[in-house]
Amino acid sequence: MSDRVGDGQLQESESAEEKRRVMVTQMLRSPVFNPAGEQVGRLEDLIAKLADGGYPPIKGLKVRIAGRDVFVGSSSVEKLEPGDAVTV
């Protein structure tokens, strides 16, 4: 699918994957797995950086592991979707 831009040229629309939006409430309490597939904790919160305009980028996760809250930076997250988070 494409859209016309100001000068009449066609521009590819965002893919369905780029348009996908997920609510924080869908993510909370999701299990968090290590690369070996073992559950290591549960997602307690998402940490975002507030910025002007657009959606704030996710900077990391607050994960409950063995009764403690641990910050996992976004660079250590391989997969993040409702019901499933995998760290590297």
PyMOL commands that place a pseudoatom at each C-alpha (Angstrom):
pseudoatom trace, name=CA, resn=MET, resi=1, chain=A, elem=C, hetatm=0, pos=[0.000, 0.000, 0.000]
pseudoatom trace, name=CA, resn=SER, resi=2, chain=A, elem=C, hetatm=0, pos=[1.288, 3.482, -0.736]
pseudoatom trace, name=CA, resn=ASP, resi=3, chain=A, elem=C, hetatm=0, pos=[0.337, 7.095, -0.103]
pseudoatom trace, name=CA, resn=ARG, resi=4, chain=A, elem=C, hetatm=0, pos=[0.887, 10.268, -2.110]
pseudoatom trace, name=CA, resn=VAL, resi=5, chain=A, elem=C, hetatm=0, pos=[3.251, 12.800, -0.585]
pseudoatom trace, name=CA, resn=GLY, resi=6, chain=A, elem=C, hetatm=0, pos=[3.255, 16.568, -1.248]
pseudoatom trace, name=CA, resn=ASP, resi=7, chain=A, elem=C, hetatm=0, pos=[5.143, 16.475, -4.563]
pseudoatom trace, name=CA, resn=GLY, resi=8, chain=A, elem=C, hetatm=0, pos=[2.956, 13.732, -6.056]
pseudoatom trace, name=CA, resn=GLN, resi=9, chain=A, elem=C, hetatm=0, pos=[5.453, 10.934, -5.428]
pseudoatom trace, name=CA, resn=LEU, resi=10, chain=A, elem=C, hetatm=0, pos=[4.288, 7.703, -3.899]
pseudoatom trace, name=CA, resn=GLN, resi=11, chain=A, elem=C, hetatm=0, pos=[5.583, 6.689, -0.498]
pseudoatom trace, name=CA, resn=GLU, resi=12, chain=A, elem=C, hetatm=0, pos=[5.279, 3.264, 1.068]
pseudoatom trace, name=CA, resn=SER, resi=13, chain=A, elem=C, hetatm=0, pos=[2.937, 3.243, 4.063]
pseudoatom trace, name=CA, resn=GLU, resi=14, chain=A, elem=C, hetatm=0, pos=[4.109, 1.917, 7.385]
pseudoatom trace, name=CA, resn=SER, resi=15, chain=A, elem=C, hetatm=0, pos=[3.990, -1.834, 7.598]
pseudoatom trace, name=CA, resn=ALA, resi=16, chain=A, elem=C, hetatm=0, pos=[1.417, -3.472, 9.862]
pseudoatom trace, name=CA, resn=GLU, resi=17, chain=A, elem=C, hetatm=0, pos=[4.226, -4.288, 12.279]
pseudoatom trace, name=CA, resn=GLU, resi=18, chain=A, elem=C, hetatm=0, pos=[5.280, -0.625, 12.549]
pseudoatom trace, name=CA, resn=LYS, resi=19, chain=A, elem=C, hetatm=0, pos=[1.682, 0.452, 13.193]
pseudoatom trace, name=CA, resn=ARG, resi=20, chain=A, elem=C, hetatm=0, pos=[1.096, -2.119, 15.921]
pseudoatom trace, name=CA, resn=ARG, resi=21, chain=A, elem=C, hetatm=0, pos=[0.334, -0.571, 19.291]
pseudoatom trace, name=CA, resn=VAL, resi=22, chain=A, elem=C, hetatm=0, pos=[0.224, -2.429, 22.553]
pseudoatom trace, name=CA, resn=MET, resi=23, chain=A, elem=C, hetatm=0, pos=[-1.181, -1.096, 25.803]
pseudoatom trace, name=CA, resn=VAL, resi=24, chain=A, elem=C, hetatm=0, pos=[0.900, -1.355, 28.967]
pseudoatom trace, name=CA, resn=THR, resi=25, chain=A, elem=C, hetatm=0, pos=[-1.964, -3.146, 30.685]
pseudoatom trace, name=CA, resn=GLN, resi=26, chain=A, elem=C, hetatm=0, pos=[-1.644, -5.969, 28.131]
pseudoatom trace, name=CA, resn=MET, resi=27, chain=A, elem=C, hetatm=0, pos=[2.003, -6.430, 29.111]
pseudoatom trace, name=CA, resn=LEU, resi=28, chain=A, elem=C, hetatm=0, pos=[1.854, -6.272, 32.906]
pseudoatom trace, name=CA, resn=ARG, resi=29, chain=A, elem=C, hetatm=0, pos=[2.402, -9.530, 34.795]
pseudoatom trace, name=CA, resn=SER, resi=30, chain=A, elem=C, hetatm=0, pos=[3.664, -11.252, 31.630]
pseudoatom trace, name=CA, resn=PRO, resi=31, chain=A, elem=C, hetatm=0, pos=[6.289, -13.917, 32.300]
pseudoatom trace, name=CA, resn=VAL, resi=32, chain=A, elem=C, hetatm=0, pos=[9.886, -12.974, 31.492]
pseudoatom trace, name=CA, resn=PHE, resi=33, chain=A, elem=C, hetatm=0, pos=[12.143, -15.693, 30.104]
pseudoatom trace, name=CA, resn=ASN, resi=34, chain=A, elem=C, hetatm=0, pos=[15.913, -16.005, 29.728]
pseudoatom trace, name=CA, resn=PRO, resi=35, chain=A, elem=C, hetatm=0, pos=[17.417, -17.113, 26.376]
pseudoatom trace, name=CA, resn=ALA, resi=36, chain=A, elem=C, hetatm=0, pos=[17.247, -20.774, 27.494]
pseudoatom trace, name=CA, resn=GLY, resi=37, chain=A, elem=C, hetatm=0, pos=[13.458, -20.484, 27.788]
pseudoatom trace, name=CA, resn=GLU, resi=38, chain=A, elem=C, hetatm=0, pos=[13.333, -20.611, 31.597]
pseudoatom trace, name=CA, resn=GLN, resi=39, chain=A, elem=C, hetatm=0, pos=[10.993, -18.185, 33.331]
pseudoatom trace, name=CA, resn=VAL, resi=40, chain=A, elem=C, hetatm=0, pos=[13.047, -15.822, 35.501]
pseudoatom trace, name=CA, resn=GLY, resi=41, chain=A, elem=C, hetatm=0, pos=[10.388, -13.355, 36.609]
pseudoatom trace, name=CA, resn=ARG, resi=42, chain=A, elem=C, hetatm=0, pos=[7.302, -11.302, 35.803]
pseudoatom trace, name=CA, resn=LEU, resi=43, chain=A, elem=C, hetatm=0, pos=[7.000, -7.946, 34.060]
pseudoatom trace, name=CA, resn=GLU, resi=44, chain=A, elem=C, hetatm=0, pos=[5.931, -5.320, 36.598]
pseudoatom trace, name=CA, resn=ASP, resi=45, chain=A, elem=C, hetatm=0, pos=[6.271, -2.115, 34.579]
pseudoatom trace, name=CA, resn=LEU, resi=46, chain=A, elem=C, hetatm=0, pos=[7.702, -0.496, 31.464]
pseudoatom trace, name=CA, resn=ILE, resi=47, chain=A, elem=C, hetatm=0, pos=[10.161, 2.396, 31.774]
pseudoatom trace, name=CA, resn=ALA, resi=48, chain=A, elem=C, hetatm=0, pos=[9.778, 5.078, 29.100]
pseudoatom trace, name=CA, resn=LYS, resi=49, chain=A, elem=C, hetatm=0, pos=[11.630, 8.307, 28.328]
pseudoatom trace, name=CA, resn=LEU, resi=50, chain=A, elem=C, hetatm=0, pos=[9.270, 11.247, 28.061]
pseudoatom trace, name=CA, resn=ALA, resi=51, chain=A, elem=C, hetatm=0, pos=[9.905, 13.313, 24.956]
pseudoatom trace, name=CA, resn=ASP, resi=52, chain=A, elem=C, hetatm=0, pos=[8.166, 15.959, 22.881]
pseudoatom trace, name=CA, resn=GLY, resi=53, chain=A, elem=C, hetatm=0, pos=[5.718, 14.529, 20.362]
pseudoatom trace, name=CA, resn=GLY, resi=54, chain=A, elem=C, hetatm=0, pos=[5.071, 10.936, 19.396]
pseudoatom trace, name=CA, resn=TYR, resi=55, chain=A, elem=C, hetatm=0, pos=[5.090, 7.939, 21.633]
pseudoatom trace, name=CA, resn=PRO, resi=56, chain=A, elem=C, hetatm=0, pos=[7.805, 7.786, 24.290]
pseudoatom trace, name=CA, resn=PRO, resi=57, chain=A, elem=C, hetatm=0, pos=[10.499, 5.161, 23.617]
pseudoatom trace, name=CA, resn=ILE, resi=58, chain=A, elem=C, hetatm=0, pos=[10.699, 2.219, 26.023]
pseudoatom trace, name=CA, resn=LYS, resi=59, chain=A, elem=C, hetatm=0, pos=[14.045, 2.344, 27.817]
pseudoatom trace, name=CA, resn=GLY, resi=60, chain=A, elem=C, hetatm=0, pos=[13.658, -0.795, 29.898]
pseudoatom trace, name=CA, resn=LEU, resi=61, chain=A, elem=C, hetatm=0, pos=[11.557, -3.117, 31.997]
pseudoatom trace, name=CA, resn=LYS, resi=62, chain=A, elem=C, hetatm=0, pos=[10.940, -3.437, 35.713]
pseudoatom trace, name=CA, resn=VAL, resi=63, chain=A, elem=C, hetatm=0, pos=[10.960, -7.188, 36.326]
pseudoatom trace, name=CA, resn=ARG, resi=64, chain=A, elem=C, hetatm=0, pos=[10.092, -8.946, 39.589]
pseudoatom trace, name=CA, resn=ILE, resi=65, chain=A, elem=C, hetatm=0, pos=[12.690, -11.683, 40.156]
pseudoatom trace, name=CA, resn=ALA, resi=66, chain=A, elem=C, hetatm=0, pos=[12.671, -13.724, 43.371]
pseudoatom trace, name=CA, resn=GLY, resi=67, chain=A, elem=C, hetatm=0, pos=[10.719, -11.040, 45.243]
pseudoatom trace, name=CA, resn=ARG, resi=68, chain=A, elem=C, hetatm=0, pos=[12.943, -8.153, 44.082]
pseudoatom trace, name=CA, resn=ASP, resi=69, chain=A, elem=C, hetatm=0, pos=[12.431, -5.524, 41.389]
pseudoatom trace, name=CA, resn=VAL, resi=70, chain=A, elem=C, hetatm=0, pos=[15.194, -5.507, 38.773]
pseudoatom trace, name=CA, resn=PHE, resi=71, chain=A, elem=C, hetatm=0, pos=[15.716, -3.039, 35.907]
pseudoatom trace, name=CA, resn=VAL, resi=72, chain=A, elem=C, hetatm=0, pos=[16.369, -4.680, 32.527]
pseudoatom trace, name=CA, resn=GLY, resi=73, chain=A, elem=C, hetatm=0, pos=[17.576, -2.218, 29.878]
pseudoatom trace, name=CA, resn=SER, resi=74, chain=A, elem=C, hetatm=0, pos=[15.924, -2.263, 26.466]
pseudoatom trace, name=CA, resn=SER, resi=75, chain=A, elem=C, hetatm=0, pos=[19.191, -3.413, 24.872]
pseudoatom trace, name=CA, resn=SER, resi=76, chain=A, elem=C, hetatm=0, pos=[18.819, -6.653, 26.865]
pseudoatom trace, name=CA, resn=VAL, resi=77, chain=A, elem=C, hetatm=0, pos=[15.274, -7.362, 25.647]
pseudoatom trace, name=CA, resn=GLU, resi=78, chain=A, elem=C, hetatm=0, pos=[15.059, -9.683, 22.648]
pseudoatom trace, name=CA, resn=LYS, resi=79, chain=A, elem=C, hetatm=0, pos=[11.259, -9.991, 22.471]
pseudoatom trace, name=CA, resn=LEU, resi=80, chain=A, elem=C, hetatm=0, pos=[8.439, -8.032, 24.084]
pseudoatom trace, name=CA, resn=GLU, resi=81, chain=A, elem=C, hetatm=0, pos=[4.778, -8.778, 23.439]
pseudoatom trace, name=CA, resn=PRO, resi=82, chain=A, elem=C, hetatm=0, pos=[1.675, -9.481, 25.540]
pseudoatom trace, name=CA, resn=GLY, resi=83, chain=A, elem=C, hetatm=0, pos=[2.205, -12.646, 27.555]
pseudoatom trace, name=CA, resn=ASP, resi=84, chain=A, elem=C, hetatm=0, pos=[5.852, -13.051, 26.549]
pseudoatom trace, name=CA, resn=ALA, resi=85, chain=A, elem=C, hetatm=0, pos=[9.092, -11.194, 27.218]
pseudoatom trace, name=CA, resn=VAL, resi=86, chain=A, elem=C, hetatm=0, pos=[12.527, -12.666, 26.467]
pseudoatom trace, name=CA, resn=THR, resi=87, chain=A, elem=C, hetatm=0, pos=[15.848, -11.223, 27.615]
pseudoatom trace, name=CA, resn=VAL, resi=88, chain=A, elem=C, hetatm=0, pos=[19.276, -11.781, 26.099]
for i in range(1, 88): cmd.bond("trace and resi %d" % i, "trace and resi %d" % (i + 1))
show_as sticks, trace
zoom trace
